[in-house]
Structure formats: C-alpha cells, structure tokens
Amino acid sequence: MRLPIALLMLLAALGGTAQAQVPLKRSVRSLTVIEDGAAVLTEPRRDAARRGTLVLGASLKVIARAPGEGCGDAGFYQLGEAAFVCSSAVRAEKTHPEPMALPDAALPHEYLSVRREGARGYARPEDAATDEYDTAYAKGFTVVARERIEHEGVAFVRTRRGHYVRARDLRPVRGSDFAGVELGERPLSSVAFVIAKRASVRDDQGRALRELPRLAKLEVLGQEGERLRIAGGGFVDVAATMQPSAAAKPEEVAADELWIDVDLERQVLVAYRGAQPIFVTLISSGKPRRRTETPRGRFRIWVKLISSDMRDRERHELEQSYALEAVPWVQYFEGGYGFHAAFWHERFGEPMSRGCINLSPADARTLFQLTRPVLPAGWEAVLPADRARSTLVVLR
C-alpha cells in the first residue's frame, strides 16, 4: 500500500526536548489559523519533525510563546505537549478560543463520483465553452464538492481542489448506512451479523417467519446445533451469519487501555478496553492476493487524519486504478496500511480493499473517536508525541 504523497513529510521520527517559554501578552487569548495546512512541529524550529497539521480558520488554545529557529523574530507559539506552530501561520486574537468539534456526519464532506470517462475539470467555468480544461477524470474517481454555481445556464460543481466540473458529469455518493454494535454490558457472544445475501428466520418447527437482509445485526440468545436463537423470536442458520471470536488481552495493554483486535479470517473488528469488549463490527480487509493482503502482527497507530487523498495511478498490475479525494477517518498503523471509511462499497464482512481495513463511514468515525492519539480541536492530522502511548492494533 502506497502512502499518499501528502503524508510522506509526516514519516520523520518524533523527538524533542524541553523548550524555553515566553509568557503570552495578556491580550492574546487564542490563535486563528491563517495558513492552509499549517504544520505543527515537535520543537520550535522549522526543520523539526511534524506533530500534525491544522485546519484553516480554526480557533486554537495557546499556552505560551517560544523562541526558535526559522520563523523570524516573532518565533513560535506552543499549543501543547511537543506541539509548536510558526507565528506566521496564525493570527493572535483577543477573544477566547472557540474549539472546532469533529464533524457530526459519518461523511464529513459532500462526495461525488465521476459518471463518465474523461470528464473535464476547468480552472474557470467559462473555460468549458472552449474546452480548455485543467484535468480530466476517469470514471469512478471521487471528488469533494465545495460549492455549486451556474454559469450561462450550465450547472457546475467547484471541487476541493478548485476545479469546476459540470454537475451532469457527477453523481452523489451516499455511503453505507451499516454500523456496528456498542456492547455496553452485553457479552461479545450475543452479537452476530448476517453475511449471506439474505437469511431466513424460522420457528422451532422450521417454518419461515421472516427474511433478514445482508448486514442485519442479530442479538443472539443461544445456539442450538447449527441454529442461532435470536431476540424477536425464531432461529437463523449459523452458516448465514458471522460471529466475533474473543481475543485475550495482550500483556502490554493496561487494565483500562483501549486496543483493537482484527480477525482477518472472520472479517470482524472488536475494540476492547482492557479485557472488556466494548464495540464490534464487520470490516473489509485486503484481497487475498500479492500486494493487496493486509499485514498481520501488532502495530501502534502512527498518524490520524480527518481525511486524506488516496490514489493508485501507478499500480498497473491491479485491475483498476483509483483516485479518491478526502477519504475520511484515516488511521495508519503500519506505513500506508490503516483504517479508513469506505463510501464506495458496502461489502463489509468480506475482503475488498488494496490492503487497508475498510469500515463503514459510521464505524470509521466511531473508531477514530475511540483511539489514541486524540485529535486536538482544530487539527486536521496528529502524530503521537510518544508512539508507545498510541493505540495498539492486533491483526490476526
């Protein structure tokens, strides 16, 4: 799995030592980000390792000023532990910070899919009249809509990258409504998912009661032979379902620490707090072929991003190249392998990806909120100050 180009700068090892602080002026109560993609650094110097990136326009809490190298006389502001931003990337404010919460929606943007091969992207709407285009899209590529306009009677969509595409060349991407199960006090054995195209619910005499669709969630009350007895009445064949299997807590995990277990054979993910399972869902891992298999082992999350572009233009041995703008809720745990939302399919419960762990949009957001490092308010991406403290991921 290739890392997106935008992430390559984030691969440097983290480090840092204690830095001198300069008290803030009494009039400075917050910072506003004025530079798109402003870098958060581990130390107050331009060549320090990255700690993350900031959202343009975000309002940030600030701790102190810090003298440093490569940022002019104004130096840096300290945002938190091993987190410094160049003063030229922000504007000091007299008002208190207004933290920016994570988007509430499972899909944080409006996503659109290209309907036809060679659809044009123009620098200006008027360029469509002469077909002077900046880029052309392959069928199935996705873009993020920033605004919709009409020019001389033609509807256009302006994408996140600033191109104008005829609205007729795009169609909405909705994403799957599937979501996993928050367990609460329920045992893991009480959950099953329908993975057959449909499952018949029958009474104890074998008479059909109703049909359940694929991805239906079942509350299991018990098992009798090859049938599961479910809440609401009736039985479902075990063969039509997938049930999670419990995993032992790794020795390095604390009693109340969150960790993630991924069962690649069953295509099931379980989030645990210590030995207690708290969330379970279906995934889609890498297809079982060379260069698309998901790695097995123990890893720790090394970067989290609200969204990241993903493209695979050079992988000619695959059946289809792809380009996806702003794939949401990305968490990389080993190089370019990670968790992320998949809004282009809903075949959860079977391998579908190029190596990453696909989750439904709702599940990807849920997992993003559970894991460490926590994404600070107003940040677009974050690396852990200490990777040993980030969430452990076990793939088996």
C-alpha positions as CSV (number, residue, x, y, z in Angstrom):
1,M,0.0,0.0,0.0
2,R,1.5,3.3,-1.1
3,L,1.3,6.3,1.3
4,P,-0.4,9.4,-0.1
5,I,2.2,11.9,-1.1
6,A,0.9,14.5,1.4
7,L,1.8,12.1,4.2
8,L,5.4,11.5,3.3
9,M,6.6,14.5,5.2
10,L,5.0,13.1,8.4
11,L,7.3,10.0,8.4
12,A,10.1,11.6,10.4
13,A,10.7,10.2,13.8
14,L,9.3,12.3,16.7
15,G,11.6,13.8,19.2
16,G,12.1,16.9,21.3
17,T,13.4,18.3,24.5
18,A,12.1,20.8,27.0
19,Q,11.9,24.3,25.5
20,A,12.1,27.8,26.9
21,Q,8.7,29.5,27.2
22,V,7.9,33.2,26.9
23,P,4.7,34.4,28.7
24,L,1.9,35.4,26.4
25,K,0.8,39.1,26.2
26,R,-2.3,39.5,28.3
27,S,-4.3,40.5,25.2
28,V,-3.6,37.1,23.5
29,R,-6.2,34.6,24.4
30,S,-6.4,32.4,21.3
31,L,-5.0,31.8,17.8
32,T,-6.7,31.7,14.4
33,V,-5.1,29.5,11.7
34,I,-4.4,31.7,8.6
35,E,-2.2,29.3,6.6
36,D,-3.8,26.3,4.8
37,G,-2.1,23.1,6.0
38,A,-0.1,24.9,8.7
39,A,2.3,22.5,10.3
40,V,2.5,21.6,14.0
41,L,6.1,20.8,14.9
42,T,7.6,18.8,17.8
43,E,10.1,21.6,18.6
44,P,10.1,25.4,17.9
45,R,12.3,25.2,14.8
46,R,11.4,25.0,11.1
47,D,13.3,21.7,10.5
48,A,11.7,19.9,13.5
49,A,9.6,16.7,13.0
50,R,5.9,17.1,12.3
51,R,3.4,16.6,15.0
52,G,0.4,17.3,12.8
53,T,-1.4,19.8,10.7
54,L,-4.1,22.5,11.4
55,V,-7.4,23.3,9.8
56,L,-7.5,26.7,8.0
57,G,-9.7,29.1,10.1
58,A,-9.6,27.0,13.3
59,S,-9.6,28.8,16.6
60,L,-6.9,27.3,18.9
61,K,-6.0,27.4,22.6
62,V,-2.4,28.7,23.1
63,I,-0.1,28.0,26.1
64,A,3.0,30.2,25.5
65,R,5.4,31.9,23.1
66,A,8.6,30.0,22.4
67,P,11.8,31.4,20.8
68,G,13.0,29.3,17.9
69,E,14.8,29.0,14.6
70,G,13.5,29.6,11.1
71,C,10.3,31.5,11.9
72,G,11.6,35.1,12.0
73,D,11.7,37.4,15.1
74,A,8.2,36.5,16.2
75,G,9.1,32.9,16.8
76,F,6.6,30.2,17.7
77,Y,3.5,29.6,19.7
78,Q,3.2,26.5,21.9
79,L,-0.1,24.6,21.6
80,G,0.5,21.6,23.8
81,E,2.9,18.8,24.5
82,A,5.6,18.8,21.8
83,A,3.3,21.0,19.7
84,F,4.6,24.3,18.2
85,V,3.3,26.4,15.3
86,C,5.1,29.2,13.5
87,S,3.7,32.6,14.4
88,S,3.3,33.5,10.7
89,A,0.8,30.7,10.2
90,V,-1.6,32.0,12.9
91,R,-3.1,35.3,14.0
92,A,-3.2,36.2,17.7
93,E,-6.7,37.0,19.0
94,K,-8.1,38.8,22.0
95,T,-11.1,36.5,22.2
96,H,-11.2,33.1,23.9
97,P,-10.8,30.1,21.7
98,E,-13.9,28.5,20.1
99,P,-12.9,24.9,19.7
100,M,-13.8,23.2,16.4
101,A,-15.5,19.9,17.0
102,L,-15.2,16.8,14.8
103,P,-17.8,16.8,12.0
104,D,-21.0,15.1,13.3
105,A,-21.8,13.4,10.0
106,A,-20.3,10.0,9.2
107,L,-19.2,11.5,5.9
108,P,-17.6,14.9,6.7
109,H,-17.9,16.2,3.1
110,E,-20.2,16.0,0.1
111,Y,-18.7,13.3,-2.1
112,L,-19.4,13.0,-5.8
113,S,-18.4,10.3,-8.2
114,V,-17.4,10.9,-11.9
115,R,-20.1,9.5,-14.2
116,R,-18.1,9.2,-17.4
117,E,-14.6,8.6,-18.6
118,G,-12.7,11.8,-19.4
119,A,-15.0,14.3,-17.6
120,R,-13.3,17.7,-17.6
121,G,-12.2,19.8,-14.7
122,Y,-11.8,23.5,-15.6
123,A,-9.9,26.3,-13.9
124,R,-12.9,28.7,-14.6
125,P,-16.5,27.9,-15.6
126,E,-16.1,30.0,-18.8
127,D,-13.3,27.7,-20.0
128,A,-15.9,25.0,-20.7
129,A,-17.1,26.9,-23.8
130,T,-13.7,26.3,-25.4
131,D,-12.9,23.0,-23.6
132,E,-9.7,24.5,-22.2
133,Y,-9.5,22.1,-19.3
134,D,-7.0,21.7,-16.4
135,T,-7.6,18.0,-15.7
136,A,-9.6,15.0,-16.9
137,Y,-11.1,12.4,-14.6
138,A,-11.6,8.7,-15.0
139,K,-15.0,7.2,-14.5
140,G,-15.5,6.3,-10.8
141,F,-13.0,8.8,-9.4
142,T,-14.4,10.8,-6.5
143,V,-14.2,14.5,-5.7
144,V,-15.4,16.6,-2.8
145,A,-17.8,19.4,-3.6
146,R,-17.1,22.9,-2.1
147,E,-19.8,24.9,-3.8
148,R,-22.3,24.7,-6.7
149,I,-22.7,27.5,-9.2
150,E,-24.5,28.2,-12.5
151,H,-22.7,29.8,-15.5
152,E,-24.6,30.7,-18.6
153,G,-27.3,28.2,-17.8
154,V,-24.8,25.3,-17.0
155,A,-24.6,23.9,-13.5
156,F,-21.0,23.4,-12.2
157,V,-19.5,21.9,-9.0
158,R,-16.3,23.5,-7.6
159,T,-14.2,20.8,-6.1
160,R,-12.0,20.9,-3.1
161,R,-9.0,21.3,-5.4
162,G,-10.6,24.3,-7.1
163,H,-11.7,22.8,-10.4
164,Y,-15.1,23.3,-11.9
165,V,-16.8,20.2,-13.2
166,R,-20.2,20.1,-15.0
167,A,-22.7,18.8,-12.5
168,R,-24.2,16.4,-15.1
169,D,-20.8,14.6,-15.1
170,L,-21.1,13.8,-11.4
171,R,-23.4,11.8,-9.2
172,P,-23.8,11.8,-5.4
173,V,-22.0,9.2,-3.2
174,R,-24.1,8.2,-0.3
175,G,-22.1,5.6,1.5
176,S,-23.4,2.6,3.5
177,D,-25.7,3.0,6.5
178,F,-24.3,0.0,8.2
179,A,-22.9,0.4,11.7
180,G,-21.5,-2.0,14.3
181,V,-22.7,-2.7,17.8
182,E,-21.7,-0.8,21.0
183,L,-21.9,-3.6,23.5
184,G,-22.4,-1.9,26.8
185,E,-22.9,-4.7,29.3
186,R,-23.7,-7.3,26.6
187,P,-21.2,-10.2,26.1
188,L,-19.5,-10.5,22.8
189,S,-21.2,-13.8,22.2
190,S,-24.6,-12.0,22.0
191,V,-23.7,-10.4,18.6
192,A,-23.9,-11.8,15.1
193,F,-24.2,-10.3,11.6
194,V,-25.9,-11.7,8.6
195,I,-23.3,-12.2,5.8
196,A,-25.4,-14.2,3.4
197,K,-27.4,-12.3,0.8
198,R,-30.4,-13.0,3.0
199,A,-31.2,-15.1,6.0
200,S,-34.5,-16.9,6.8
201,V,-35.8,-16.7,10.3
202,R,-37.7,-19.9,11.2
203,D,-39.6,-21.2,14.1
204,D,-38.6,-24.3,16.1
205,Q,-40.5,-26.4,13.6
206,G,-38.6,-25.0,10.6
207,R,-41.4,-22.8,9.3
208,A,-40.4,-19.5,7.7
209,L,-41.2,-16.4,9.8
210,R,-39.4,-13.6,8.0
211,E,-36.3,-12.7,5.9
212,L,-33.3,-10.7,7.1
213,P,-31.1,-8.7,4.7
214,R,-27.3,-8.9,4.5
215,L,-25.6,-6.9,7.3
216,A,-28.5,-7.3,9.6
217,K,-27.4,-7.2,13.3
218,L,-28.6,-10.1,15.4
219,E,-29.0,-10.3,19.2
220,V,-28.1,-13.9,19.9
221,L,-29.9,-15.6,22.9
222,G,-28.3,-19.0,22.4
223,Q,-27.3,-21.7,20.0
224,E,-29.0,-25.0,19.3
225,G,-27.0,-27.2,17.0
226,E,-26.4,-25.2,13.7
227,R,-29.0,-22.6,14.5
228,L,-28.9,-19.4,16.5
229,R,-31.8,-18.4,18.6
230,I,-32.3,-14.7,18.3
231,A,-34.2,-11.8,20.0
232,G,-37.6,-11.2,18.5
233,G,-38.2,-14.9,18.1
234,G,-37.0,-17.6,15.8
235,F,-33.8,-19.2,14.6
236,V,-31.2,-18.3,12.0
237,D,-28.7,-20.8,10.4
238,V,-25.2,-20.3,11.8
239,A,-23.9,-20.6,8.2
240,A,-25.7,-17.4,7.2
241,T,-24.0,-15.4,9.9
242,M,-20.7,-14.2,11.2
243,Q,-19.9,-14.1,14.9
244,P,-16.9,-12.5,16.6
245,S,-14.4,-14.6,18.5
246,A,-13.0,-13.3,21.8
247,A,-9.3,-12.4,22.0
248,A,-7.0,-12.4,25.0
249,K,-5.7,-9.0,26.3
250,P,-2.1,-8.5,25.2
251,E,0.4,-8.3,28.1
252,E,1.5,-4.8,27.2
253,V,-2.0,-3.4,27.4
254,A,-3.1,-1.9,30.7
255,A,-6.3,-3.0,32.5
256,D,-8.3,0.1,31.3
257,E,-6.4,0.7,28.0
258,L,-8.2,0.7,24.7
259,W,-6.9,-1.7,22.0
260,I,-8.2,-3.1,18.7
261,D,-8.4,-6.7,17.6
262,V,-8.9,-7.5,13.9
263,D,-9.8,-11.1,13.0
264,L,-8.9,-11.3,9.3
265,E,-10.4,-14.7,8.8
266,R,-13.8,-13.7,10.2
267,Q,-13.5,-10.1,8.9
268,V,-14.5,-8.8,12.3
269,L,-13.1,-5.9,14.4
270,V,-13.5,-5.7,18.1
271,A,-12.5,-2.8,20.3
272,Y,-11.6,-3.7,23.8
273,R,-10.9,-1.7,27.0
274,G,-8.5,-3.9,28.8
275,A,-10.2,-7.4,28.7
276,Q,-13.7,-6.0,28.2
277,P,-15.1,-5.8,24.6
278,I,-16.9,-2.5,24.0
279,F,-17.6,-2.4,20.2
280,V,-17.8,-4.9,17.4
281,T,-18.3,-4.6,13.7
282,L,-17.6,-6.1,10.2
283,I,-14.7,-4.9,8.1
284,S,-13.3,-5.4,4.6
285,S,-9.6,-6.1,4.6
286,G,-7.2,-6.6,1.7
287,K,-8.0,-9.0,-1.1
288,P,-6.0,-12.3,-0.7
289,R,-3.5,-11.7,-3.5
290,R,0.0,-10.4,-3.8
291,R,0.4,-6.7,-2.9
292,T,-3.2,-6.4,-1.6
293,E,-3.1,-8.6,1.5
294,T,-3.4,-6.9,4.9
295,P,-0.3,-7.5,7.1
296,R,-0.7,-9.5,10.3
297,G,1.0,-8.5,13.5
298,R,1.0,-6.0,16.3
299,F,1.2,-2.3,15.5
300,R,0.5,1.1,17.0
301,I,-1.3,3.9,15.3
302,W,1.3,6.4,14.0
303,V,-0.9,9.1,12.5
304,K,-4.6,10.0,12.4
305,L,-6.2,12.3,9.8
306,I,-9.8,13.6,9.4
307,S,-9.4,12.9,5.7
308,S,-6.7,12.0,3.2
309,D,-6.5,11.7,-0.6
310,M,-5.8,8.2,-1.8
311,R,-4.7,7.4,-5.3
312,D,-3.1,4.4,-7.1
313,R,-2.3,5.6,-10.6
314,E,0.9,3.7,-11.0
315,R,-0.3,0.2,-9.9
316,H,-0.8,-1.2,-13.4
317,E,-0.9,-4.8,-12.2
318,L,-4.2,-4.1,-10.4
319,E,-7.5,-4.4,-12.3
320,Q,-8.3,-0.7,-11.9
321,S,-6.5,2.4,-10.7
322,Y,-8.3,4.8,-8.4
323,A,-8.3,8.3,-7.1
324,L,-10.4,9.3,-4.1
325,E,-10.5,12.8,-2.6
326,A,-10.6,13.3,1.2
327,V,-11.2,9.7,2.3
328,P,-12.4,10.2,5.8
329,W,-11.4,9.0,9.3
330,V,-7.9,7.7,8.4
331,Q,-5.7,5.9,11.0
332,Y,-2.4,4.5,9.7
333,F,-0.8,1.8,11.9
334,E,1.9,0.3,9.6
335,G,3.3,2.5,6.8
336,G,0.4,3.1,4.4
337,Y,-1.8,0.4,5.9
338,G,-4.6,1.7,8.2
339,F,-8.3,2.0,9.0
340,H,-10.5,4.3,7.0
341,A,-14.1,4.8,5.8
342,A,-15.1,3.2,2.6
343,F,-18.1,5.1,1.0
344,W,-17.8,3.3,-2.4
345,H,-18.9,-0.2,-1.3
346,E,-20.8,-2.0,1.4
347,R,-19.4,-5.5,1.1
348,F,-18.3,-5.4,4.8
349,G,-17.7,-8.9,6.0
350,E,-15.5,-9.9,3.0
351,P,-12.1,-8.8,1.7
352,M,-12.5,-5.9,-0.7
353,S,-9.5,-3.5,-0.2
354,R,-6.0,-3.0,-1.5
355,G,-4.6,-3.8,2.0
356,C,-6.2,-1.2,4.3
357,I,-9.1,-2.0,6.7
358,N,-12.3,-0.6,5.2
359,L,-15.0,0.4,7.6
360,S,-18.4,1.8,7.1
361,P,-18.4,5.6,7.4
362,A,-20.2,5.5,10.8
363,D,-17.9,2.8,12.1
364,A,-14.7,4.6,10.9
365,R,-15.8,7.7,12.8
366,T,-16.6,5.7,15.9
367,L,-13.2,4.1,15.9
368,F,-11.5,7.4,15.2
369,Q,-13.0,8.9,18.4
370,L,-12.0,5.9,20.5
371,T,-8.3,5.6,19.7
372,R,-5.2,7.5,20.7
373,P,-3.6,9.8,19.9
374,V,-6.6,12.1,20.3
375,L,-7.0,14.6,17.6
376,P,-6.9,18.1,19.2
377,A,-9.7,20.6,18.3
378,G,-8.8,22.5,15.2
379,W,-6.3,19.9,13.9
380,E,-6.6,18.1,10.6
381,A,-3.9,15.4,11.5
382,V,-2.0,14.3,14.5
383,L,1.0,12.1,15.2
384,P,1.6,10.8,18.8
385,A,4.1,12.6,20.9
386,D,5.1,9.1,22.1
387,R,4.1,6.2,19.8
388,A,4.3,3.7,22.7
389,R,1.2,5.5,24.1
390,S,-0.8,5.3,20.9
391,T,-3.5,2.6,20.4
392,L,-2.3,-1.0,19.9
393,V,-3.8,-2.8,16.8
394,V,-3.6,-6.6,16.6
395,L,-4.2,-8.2,13.2
396,R,-4.5,-11.9,13.3
